[in-house]
Amino acid sequence: MRRIAPLAAIALVVAAAATPIVLAQGGAAPGAPDKSRVTAGTYATDPAHTIVVWEVDHLGFSKYTGIFGDVTGTLVLDPKNLAAAKVDVTIPVSKVTTASAGLTAHLLSAGKDGGKPDFFGAAPADAKFVSTRVVPNKEGDHAKVIGNLTLNGVTKPVTLDVKFYGAGVGMNKKETVGFKAKTTIKRSDFGIAYGIPMVGDAVELEIQAPFEKQ
C-alpha cells in the first residue's frame, strides 16, 4: 500500500495539471470563412505559416512534392472594392525543402565546371509575384488574381485561382485574413528544363497564405 499511494498521488497531480491545458485548447478556432470579418487595410504575410507547395510528375509514376516557406509580402484589401486589391509577395527560393536531402541539395547545386545549374543554382534569387489585376466572383469568396511571376531571372504572367479561407483575430491579437490559391506553370518558361520529359514540365502550385493587418 505504501508503494501504491505515491503512484496514485502522482497520477492525481498529472491529471490536475493537464486539465487546464485541455480547457485552454477548447472552443472554436479564431478564424472562420466569414467575409463580414474582413476589414479594409494593408496586411502582411505571416511568414511562419505562409507556404508555396509545388508538385511535379516524376517518371509517370507519381507526383513529387516540395515547399517554399518564409514567404513575405503585403496585401492591400478593401472588401467593398475587391477588384482594387493588390498583392506583392517574395518567395525565398534558397529555402526550398523536399523530403530528400539529396534532391534538395541538387536543386541548389551549382552548375558543373561553371556551367548552367540543373535547377536553381547555389545562390538563387528570390522569386516574386506582383499582381496587376484582380477579378472577383459575385459572392466575393473567389477571385482570379493576375500578375507577374519572376523566377530564375525570368518574368512571366501568371493567373492565380484564389479562394477566401477565413478571417478573424489571430493568436497575436491581429486581424488576420487567409487565402488558398492554385496555379500551374511550366518550369521551362523560366529556364529550368532539366530532366524534361522524364520529370514533368508542368508544376502545380498551391499557396496557403494568412495575412495580418498592419
Short mmCIF file of the C-alpha atoms (twelve columns), coordinates in Angstrom:
data_MODEL
# 
_entry.id   MODEL 
# 
loop_
_atom_site.group_PDB 
_atom_site.id 
_atom_site.type_symbol 
_atom_site.label_atom_id 
_atom_site.label_alt_id 
_atom_site.label_comp_id 
_atom_site.label_asym_id 
_atom_site.label_seq_id 
_atom_site.Cartn_x 
_atom_site.Cartn_y 
_atom_site.Cartn_z 
_atom_site.pdbx_PDB_model_num 
ATOM 1   C CA . MET A 1   0.000   0.000  0.000   1 
ATOM 2   C CA . ARG A 2   2.827   2.384  0.749   1 
ATOM 3   C CA . ARG A 3   4.153   1.908  -2.785  1 
ATOM 4   C CA . ILE A 4   0.750   2.362  -4.432  1 
ATOM 5   C CA . ALA A 5   -0.153  5.598  -2.622  1 
ATOM 6   C CA . PRO A 6   2.686   7.700  -4.080  1 
ATOM 7   C CA . LEU A 7   1.833   6.477  -7.583  1 
ATOM 8   C CA . ALA A 8   -1.800  7.424  -7.093  1 
ATOM 9   C CA . ALA A 9   -0.786  10.866 -5.827  1 
ATOM 10  C CA . ILE A 10  1.427   11.400 -8.847  1 
ATOM 11  C CA . ALA A 11  -1.430  10.385 -11.155 1 
ATOM 12  C CA . LEU A 12  -3.756  12.897 -9.486  1 
ATOM 13  C CA . VAL A 13  -1.177  15.676 -9.814  1 
ATOM 14  C CA . VAL A 14  -0.645  14.923 -13.516 1 
ATOM 15  C CA . ALA A 15  -4.397  14.845 -14.148 1 
ATOM 16  C CA . ALA A 16  -4.922  18.128 -12.332 1 
ATOM 17  C CA . ALA A 17  -2.082  19.778 -14.248 1 
ATOM 18  C CA . ALA A 18  -3.410  18.520 -17.570 1 
ATOM 19  C CA . THR A 19  -6.959  19.767 -17.016 1 
ATOM 20  C CA . PRO A 20  -6.264  23.497 -17.598 1 
ATOM 21  C CA . ILE A 21  -4.375  22.633 -20.794 1 
ATOM 22  C CA . VAL A 22  -7.334  20.711 -22.167 1 
ATOM 23  C CA . LEU A 23  -9.686  23.578 -21.289 1 
ATOM 24  C CA . ALA A 24  -7.328  26.116 -22.882 1 
ATOM 25  C CA . GLN A 25  -7.407  24.157 -26.112 1 
ATOM 26  C CA . GLY A 26  -11.203 24.061 -26.222 1 
ATOM 27  C CA . GLY A 27  -13.527 26.383 -28.125 1 
ATOM 28  C CA . ALA A 28  -13.695 27.486 -31.725 1 
ATOM 29  C CA . ALA A 29  -10.737 28.437 -33.910 1 
ATOM 30  C CA . PRO A 30  -10.180 32.204 -34.177 1 
ATOM 31  C CA . GLY A 31  -10.598 32.183 -37.953 1 
ATOM 32  C CA . ALA A 32  -13.754 31.358 -39.901 1 
ATOM 33  C CA . PRO A 33  -14.931 31.655 -43.543 1 
ATOM 34  C CA . ASP A 34  -16.982 34.741 -42.707 1 
ATOM 35  C CA . LYS A 35  -16.453 37.629 -45.149 1 
ATOM 36  C CA . SER A 36  -18.056 40.120 -42.755 1 
ATOM 37  C CA . ARG A 37  -14.965 39.808 -40.543 1 
ATOM 38  C CA . VAL A 38  -12.687 41.298 -43.205 1 
ATOM 39  C CA . THR A 39  -11.824 44.977 -42.832 1 
ATOM 40  C CA . ALA A 40  -10.032 47.292 -45.241 1 
ATOM 41  C CA . GLY A 41  -6.345  47.964 -44.839 1 
ATOM 42  C CA . THR A 42  -2.827  46.827 -45.551 1 
ATOM 43  C CA . TYR A 43  -1.890  43.317 -44.460 1 
ATOM 44  C CA . ALA A 44  1.443   41.483 -44.300 1 
ATOM 45  C CA . THR A 45  2.083   37.776 -44.603 1 
ATOM 46  C CA . ASP A 46  2.607   35.604 -41.572 1 
ATOM 47  C CA . PRO A 47  5.860   34.068 -42.888 1 
ATOM 48  C CA . ALA A 48  5.836   31.179 -40.421 1 
ATOM 49  C CA . HIS A 49  2.551   29.909 -41.841 1 
ATOM 50  C CA . THR A 50  2.682   31.053 -45.478 1 
ATOM 51  C CA . ILE A 51  3.865   28.300 -47.817 1 
ATOM 52  C CA . VAL A 52  4.019   27.502 -51.508 1 
ATOM 53  C CA . VAL A 53  3.644   23.781 -52.207 1 
ATOM 54  C CA . TRP A 54  4.778   22.511 -55.600 1 
ATOM 55  C CA . GLU A 55  4.105   19.210 -57.326 1 
ATOM 56  C CA . VAL A 56  5.715   17.810 -60.448 1 
ATOM 57  C CA . ASP A 57  5.279   14.496 -62.256 1 
ATOM 58  C CA . HIS A 58  8.148   12.085 -61.626 1 
ATOM 59  C CA . LEU A 59  8.732   9.463  -64.326 1 
ATOM 60  C CA . GLY A 60  4.978   8.992  -64.790 1 
ATOM 61  C CA . PHE A 61  4.782   7.054  -61.530 1 
ATOM 62  C CA . SER A 62  3.955   9.736  -59.002 1 
ATOM 63  C CA . LYS A 63  3.892   13.424 -58.224 1 
ATOM 64  C CA . TYR A 64  6.845   14.652 -56.225 1 
ATOM 65  C CA . THR A 65  6.195   17.440 -53.724 1 
ATOM 66  C CA . GLY A 66  8.303   20.211 -52.227 1 
ATOM 67  C CA . ILE A 67  7.698   23.507 -50.497 1 
ATOM 68  C CA . PHE A 68  8.889   27.086 -50.253 1 
ATOM 69  C CA . GLY A 69  8.400   28.725 -46.869 1 
ATOM 70  C CA . ASP A 70  9.100   32.036 -45.131 1 
ATOM 71  C CA . VAL A 71  7.119   33.909 -47.781 1 
ATOM 72  C CA . THR A 72  6.946   37.645 -47.129 1 
ATOM 73  C CA . GLY A 73  4.874   40.397 -48.685 1 
ATOM 74  C CA . THR A 74  1.848   42.643 -48.482 1 
ATOM 75  C CA . LEU A 75  -1.813  42.658 -49.389 1 
ATOM 76  C CA . VAL A 76  -3.860  45.825 -49.805 1 
ATOM 77  C CA . LEU A 77  -7.506  44.876 -49.430 1 
ATOM 78  C CA . ASP A 78  -10.900 46.578 -49.276 1 
ATOM 79  C CA . PRO A 79  -13.846 44.166 -49.000 1 
ATOM 80  C CA . LYS A 80  -16.067 46.807 -50.646 1 
ATOM 81  C CA . ASN A 81  -13.780 47.002 -53.683 1 
ATOM 82  C CA . LEU A 82  -12.082 43.636 -54.147 1 
ATOM 83  C CA . ALA A 83  -11.097 44.439 -57.724 1 
ATOM 84  C CA . ALA A 84  -8.714  47.078 -56.374 1 
ATOM 85  C CA . ALA A 85  -6.818  44.596 -54.195 1 
ATOM 86  C CA . LYS A 86  -3.061  44.397 -54.644 1 
ATOM 87  C CA . VAL A 87  -0.628  41.695 -53.589 1 
ATOM 88  C CA . ASP A 88  3.162   41.701 -53.658 1 
ATOM 89  C CA . VAL A 89  4.997   38.680 -52.232 1 
ATOM 90  C CA . THR A 90  8.562   37.421 -52.188 1 
ATOM 91  C CA . ILE A 91  9.467   33.727 -52.089 1 
ATOM 92  C CA . PRO A 92  12.959  32.732 -50.881 1 
ATOM 93  C CA . VAL A 93  13.921  30.064 -53.409 1 
ATOM 94  C CA . SER A 94  17.103  29.342 -51.440 1 
ATOM 95  C CA . LYS A 95  14.925  27.859 -48.676 1 
ATOM 96  C CA . VAL A 96  13.301  25.216 -50.892 1 
ATOM 97  C CA . THR A 97  12.644  21.984 -48.998 1 
ATOM 98  C CA . THR A 98  11.882  18.431 -50.126 1 
ATOM 99  C CA . ALA A 99  11.613  15.062 -48.417 1 
ATOM 100 C CA . SER A 100 15.014  14.096 -49.848 1 
ATOM 101 C CA . ALA A 101 18.180  15.807 -48.627 1 
ATOM 102 C CA . GLY A 102 19.887  14.722 -51.831 1 
ATOM 103 C CA . LEU A 103 17.234  16.260 -54.052 1 
ATOM 104 C CA . THR A 104 17.180  19.472 -52.054 1 
ATOM 105 C CA . ALA A 105 20.953  19.717 -52.476 1 
ATOM 106 C CA . HIS A 106 20.596  19.060 -56.216 1 
ATOM 107 C CA . LEU A 107 18.027  21.828 -56.578 1 
ATOM 108 C CA . LEU A 108 20.503  24.253 -55.029 1 
ATOM 109 C CA . SER A 109 23.728  22.941 -56.554 1 
ATOM 110 C CA . ALA A 110 25.941  24.983 -58.832 1 
ATOM 111 C CA . GLY A 111 26.451  24.032 -62.454 1 
ATOM 112 C CA . LYS A 112 29.285  21.676 -63.319 1 
ATOM 113 C CA . ASP A 113 32.546  23.358 -64.290 1 
ATOM 114 C CA . GLY A 114 30.928  26.762 -64.006 1 
ATOM 115 C CA . GLY A 115 28.092  25.868 -66.358 1 
ATOM 116 C CA . LYS A 116 24.364  26.413 -66.001 1 
ATOM 117 C CA . PRO A 117 22.872  24.698 -62.928 1 
ATOM 118 C CA . ASP A 118 20.310  21.960 -63.411 1 
ATOM 119 C CA . PHE A 119 17.719  23.794 -61.302 1 
ATOM 120 C CA . PHE A 120 18.011  26.930 -59.149 1 
ATOM 121 C CA . GLY A 121 21.735  27.070 -58.532 1 
ATOM 122 C CA . ALA A 122 23.794  27.672 -55.408 1 
ATOM 123 C CA . ALA A 123 22.649  31.222 -54.700 1 
ATOM 124 C CA . PRO A 124 19.231  31.659 -56.337 1 
ATOM 125 C CA . ALA A 125 17.483  34.999 -56.320 1 
ATOM 126 C CA . ASP A 126 14.163  35.245 -54.540 1 
ATOM 127 C CA . ALA A 127 11.053  34.661 -56.638 1 
ATOM 128 C CA . LYS A 128 8.452   37.419 -56.689 1 
ATOM 129 C CA . PHE A 129 4.767   37.712 -57.579 1 
ATOM 130 C CA . VAL A 130 3.166   41.119 -58.113 1 
ATOM 131 C CA . SER A 131 -0.496  41.355 -59.003 1 
ATOM 132 C CA . THR A 132 -1.673  43.513 -61.901 1 
ATOM 133 C CA . ARG A 133 -5.409  42.768 -61.853 1 
ATOM 134 C CA . VAL A 134 -7.978  41.112 -59.601 1 
ATOM 135 C CA . VAL A 135 -11.268 39.683 -60.902 1 
ATOM 136 C CA . PRO A 136 -13.535 38.620 -58.004 1 
ATOM 137 C CA . ASN A 137 -16.653 36.498 -58.356 1 
ATOM 138 C CA . LYS A 138 -20.096 37.844 -57.407 1 
ATOM 139 C CA . GLU A 139 -20.007 36.263 -53.970 1 
ATOM 140 C CA . GLY A 140 -16.601 37.743 -53.194 1 
ATOM 141 C CA . ASP A 141 -15.131 34.484 -51.944 1 
ATOM 142 C CA . HIS A 142 -13.156 33.548 -55.074 1 
ATOM 143 C CA . ALA A 143 -11.053 35.605 -57.468 1 
ATOM 144 C CA . LYS A 144 -8.691  35.412 -60.388 1 
ATOM 145 C CA . VAL A 145 -5.522  37.240 -59.406 1 
ATOM 146 C CA . ILE A 146 -3.468  38.062 -62.490 1 
ATOM 147 C CA . GLY A 147 0.108   39.158 -62.069 1 
ATOM 148 C CA . ASN A 148 3.750   38.723 -62.975 1 
ATOM 149 C CA . LEU A 149 5.877   35.943 -61.521 1 
ATOM 150 C CA . THR A 150 9.626   36.435 -61.563 1 
ATOM 151 C CA . LEU A 151 11.568  33.201 -61.108 1 
ATOM 152 C CA . ASN A 152 15.126  32.293 -62.043 1 
ATOM 153 C CA . GLY A 153 15.571  35.743 -63.582 1 
ATOM 154 C CA . VAL A 154 12.578  35.363 -65.911 1 
ATOM 155 C CA . THR A 155 9.262   37.208 -65.594 1 
ATOM 156 C CA . LYS A 156 6.052   35.688 -66.953 1 
ATOM 157 C CA . PRO A 157 2.330   36.409 -66.483 1 
ATOM 158 C CA . VAL A 158 0.554   34.018 -64.114 1 
ATOM 159 C CA . THR A 159 -3.074  33.726 -63.011 1 
ATOM 160 C CA . LEU A 160 -3.873  32.500 -59.517 1 
ATOM 161 C CA . ASP A 161 -7.222  30.918 -58.670 1 
ATOM 162 C CA . VAL A 162 -7.764  32.297 -55.184 1 
ATOM 163 C CA . LYS A 163 -10.264 31.173 -52.561 1 
ATOM 164 C CA . PHE A 164 -11.074 33.058 -49.369 1 
ATOM 165 C CA . TYR A 165 -10.263 30.709 -46.480 1 
ATOM 166 C CA . GLY A 166 -11.047 32.582 -43.292 1 
ATOM 167 C CA . ALA A 167 -10.785 35.751 -41.219 1 
ATOM 168 C CA . GLY A 168 -10.705 36.747 -37.583 1 
ATOM 169 C CA . VAL A 169 -8.353  37.898 -34.863 1 
ATOM 170 C CA . GLY A 170 -5.303  35.679 -34.587 1 
ATOM 171 C CA . MET A 171 -3.379  34.442 -31.562 1 
ATOM 172 C CA . ASN A 172 -1.199  37.567 -31.614 1 
ATOM 173 C CA . LYS A 173 -4.301  39.798 -31.448 1 
ATOM 174 C CA . LYS A 174 -4.011  40.996 -35.046 1 
ATOM 175 C CA . GLU A 175 -6.802  40.918 -37.595 1 
ATOM 176 C CA . THR A 176 -5.935  38.099 -39.960 1 
ATOM 177 C CA . VAL A 177 -7.320  37.033 -43.323 1 
ATOM 178 C CA . GLY A 178 -6.332  33.832 -45.074 1 
ATOM 179 C CA . PHE A 179 -6.448  32.595 -48.650 1 
ATOM 180 C CA . LYS A 180 -5.735  29.447 -50.622 1 
ATOM 181 C CA . ALA A 181 -4.552  29.760 -54.216 1 
ATOM 182 C CA . LYS A 182 -3.667  27.432 -57.073 1 
ATOM 183 C CA . THR A 183 -1.991  27.746 -60.438 1 
ATOM 184 C CA . THR A 184 0.148   25.722 -62.854 1 
ATOM 185 C CA . ILE A 185 3.306   26.970 -64.523 1 
ATOM 186 C CA . LYS A 186 5.776   25.478 -66.973 1 
ATOM 187 C CA . ARG A 187 9.235   25.435 -65.475 1 
ATOM 188 C CA . SER A 188 10.793  25.528 -68.937 1 
ATOM 189 C CA . ASP A 189 9.274   29.007 -69.347 1 
ATOM 190 C CA . PHE A 190 11.570  30.085 -66.532 1 
ATOM 191 C CA . GLY A 191 14.697  28.459 -67.913 1 
ATOM 192 C CA . ILE A 192 14.535  25.317 -65.758 1 
ATOM 193 C CA . ALA A 193 14.302  22.454 -68.235 1 
ATOM 194 C CA . TYR A 194 16.499  19.779 -66.632 1 
ATOM 195 C CA . GLY A 195 15.042  16.262 -66.882 1 
ATOM 196 C CA . ILE A 196 12.081  17.078 -69.145 1 
ATOM 197 C CA . PRO A 197 10.110  14.955 -70.081 1 
ATOM 198 C CA . MET A 198 11.187  12.309 -67.549 1 
ATOM 199 C CA . VAL A 199 10.414  14.865 -64.867 1 
ATOM 200 C CA . GLY A 200 7.391   16.937 -65.794 1 
ATOM 201 C CA . ASP A 201 7.465   20.429 -67.234 1 
ATOM 202 C CA . ALA A 202 4.136   21.416 -65.656 1 
ATOM 203 C CA . VAL A 203 4.474   22.414 -61.992 1 
ATOM 204 C CA . GLU A 204 1.340   22.675 -59.895 1 
ATOM 205 C CA . LEU A 205 1.491   25.334 -57.196 1 
ATOM 206 C CA . GLU A 206 -0.723  25.580 -54.135 1 
ATOM 207 C CA . ILE A 207 -0.364  28.578 -51.834 1 
ATOM 208 C CA . GLN A 208 -1.581  28.864 -48.261 1 
ATOM 209 C CA . ALA A 209 -1.353  32.496 -47.172 1 
ATOM 210 C CA . PRO A 210 -2.534  34.131 -43.951 1 
ATOM 211 C CA . PHE A 211 -2.099  37.932 -43.862 1 
ATOM 212 C CA . GLU A 212 -2.061  40.047 -40.695 1 
ATOM 213 C CA . LYS A 213 -3.346  43.611 -40.614 1 
ATOM 214 C CA . GLN A 214 -0.664  46.236 -40.067 1 
# 
